[in-house]
Amino acid sequence: MRQYFRQISFVLVIKLIAITSLYYCFFSKEHRFKITPQRISEQLIGSHQTWN
């Protein structure tokens, strides 16, 4: 019983390390877009429209 608990906890720790490292590789602050009010308005309204 104790051996199974050790194996399961080892696998869970490895999976947690893998998920955390993937998060830092793909979703860290360096990979996020800079959000500005101008960018939001361009996305909502559309930058290709003209107001005539």
VMD Tcl script that draws the C-alpha trace (Angstrom):
set ca {
  {0.00 0.00 0.00}
  {2.76 2.42 0.88}
  {4.57 1.67 -2.39}
  {1.48 2.62 -4.41}
  {1.13 5.87 -2.50}
  {4.76 6.71 -3.23}
  {4.37 5.94 -6.96}
  {1.17 7.96 -7.26}
  {2.64 10.94 -5.43}
  {5.76 10.79 -7.61}
  {3.67 10.84 -10.80}
  {1.56 13.73 -9.49}
  {4.64 15.77 -8.63}
  {6.12 15.17 -12.09}
  {2.83 16.20 -13.74}
  {2.63 19.32 -11.59}
  {6.17 20.28 -12.57}
  {5.37 19.68 -16.24}
  {2.17 21.75 -16.15}
  {3.90 24.59 -14.30}
  {6.81 24.67 -16.73}
  {4.46 24.67 -19.73}
  {2.50 27.53 -18.17}
  {5.65 29.59 -17.74}
  {6.83 28.78 -21.27}
  {3.60 29.72 -23.05}
  {1.61 32.03 -20.75}
  {4.20 34.11 -18.94}
  {4.13 37.90 -19.05}
  {6.54 38.04 -21.99}
  {4.00 36.26 -24.19}
  {1.01 38.44 -23.31}
  {-0.22 41.25 -25.52}
  {-0.02 44.82 -24.31}
  {-3.60 45.94 -23.77}
  {-4.25 49.63 -24.30}
  {-7.51 51.53 -24.69}
  {-6.61 52.20 -28.33}
  {-6.15 48.49 -29.04}
  {-9.47 47.64 -27.38}
  {-11.33 50.28 -29.37}
  {-9.74 49.07 -32.61}
  {-10.86 45.52 -31.87}
  {-14.38 46.52 -30.89}
  {-15.05 49.07 -33.62}
  {-12.67 47.85 -36.29}
  {-9.72 49.85 -37.53}
  {-10.79 49.56 -41.18}
  {-14.01 51.57 -40.80}
  {-14.20 55.26 -41.67}
  {-16.69 57.65 -40.13}
  {-17.91 59.88 -42.98}
}
mol new
graphics top color blue
foreach p $ca { graphics top sphere $p radius 0.5 }
foreach p [lrange $ca 0 end-1] q [lrange $ca 1 end] { graphics top cylinder $p $q radius 0.2 }
display resetview
